[in-house]
Amino acid sequence: MKGQIETMRPGDAPAVKRIFDELAAEIRAGKGPVGRKFNLSYSEAELREKTKQNENVFLVVRLEDKVVGFLLGRISDHNGSVHWVGIRKAHRNRRYGQGMISRAVKEFQQRGCYQATAYTYPELDASYKLFEKCGFKESTRIDEEIFGSALVLMTKTLRRIPPQGTTKRIVLAGSAGQGVKVMGQVLARILAELGKEVTLNVVYGAAVRGEEIEAELIYSDKKIDVPFIGEADIRVQLSAPTQAKRRFKAKEVIIEDSVCGGECRHCAFRCPASHRMPFSQISTDEFGSPLFVNMIALGRLLRLIGIDIEKLDLPKELPARFLEKNLLAIRYGYTFKD
């Protein structure tokens, strides 16, 4: 009997978690750096909740009413990203992976995406070849020394990007001492170098450590008439906001994981679509200091808005102090796998 590729339902979460855990165990058992560094897992509750979020493209292979494979994908800023593909060992080599990727790419196209992306590991040759069969091409290779394990970014063009481009409104928010202003300035310089019109406003009080600071940045391919933000396209939240009960006026939120306490609690912030990441923990554990939270977040943001960091002269845009660690922090955030 042939398996059927379907949209994942909330009730599929337990089966998908089991297959994901099997995949994770395989990766950890590997002898290379990927296995040593891999520690990702999803809870059933997280998977169940993610099936309800419109920006996610989650698929399963159903065989005789049993789930034997899954694909986890996400749409953001006209980019469709395939995060994970997993098939139970007993059901591999039946083109289920290729079928799910093709189905996901078709949905990306139908929902207006300009390109599809996927990260894989050089040592996982079967994964690399699978994406090649589906029309993906190697775009960027991140060396092992940067992230602890090498990564390959693969892309597939889905449609021509409109020449007029788009206008994006971004709010960067955090506590004084987290480098929000520097992050805004570096991002503004990068976008200006790419030929964008850019405005940047920094809003803060007496700059006392611990007080909230916001940087409002707008970039566009055309003249910016109103340099102020009502609703942002993306908000980066590095600390708990002082006005905890207000709604984030943003379409997407990149948020410090500790603000949420791990899993989404459907709190008063009411993020419309959040990307949670432990910026503070990564900065301390990987770089030995909390000073690099802003650059890790900047790397994550650059990936989200579709800026290829390999085409940037980053040393030119960054402060000379801690240059090497800032570069590594940006790359870490850029290559962080959900």
Sequence and secondary structure as in RCSB ss.txt:
>XXXX:A:sequence
MKGQIETMRPGDAPAVKRIFDELAAEIRAGKGPVGRKFNLSYSEAELREKTKQNENVFLVVRLEDKVVGFLLGRI
SDHNGSVHWVGIRKAHRNRRYGQGMISRAVKEFQQRGCYQATAYTYPELDASYKLFEKCGFKESTRIDEEIFGSA
LVLMTKTLRRIPPQGTTKRIVLAGSAGQGVKVMGQVLARILAELGKEVTLNVVYGAAVRGEEIEAELIYSDKKID
VPFIGEADIRVQLSAPTQAKRRFKAKEVIIEDSVCGGECRHCAFRCPASHRMPFSQISTDEFGSPLFVNMIALGR
LLRLIGIDIEKLDLPKELPARFLEKNLLAIRYGYTFKD
>XXXX:A:secstr
   EEEE  GGGHHHHHHHHHHHHHHHHHSSSHHHHH      HHHHHHHTT TTEEEEEEEETTEEEEEEEEEE
ETTEEEEEEEEE GGG SSSHHHHHHHHHHHHHHHTT SEEEEEE TT HHHHHHHHHTT EEEEEE HHHHSS 
EEEEEEE S   TT   EEEEEEEETTS HHHHHHHHHHHHHHTT EEEEEEE SS  TTSEEEEEEEEESS  S
    SSEEEEEE S  SSTTS   EEEEEEEHHHHTSS    TT  SSEEEE HHHHHHHHHSSGGGHHHHHHHH
HHHHTT  GGGS HHHHS STTHHHHHHHHHHHHH   
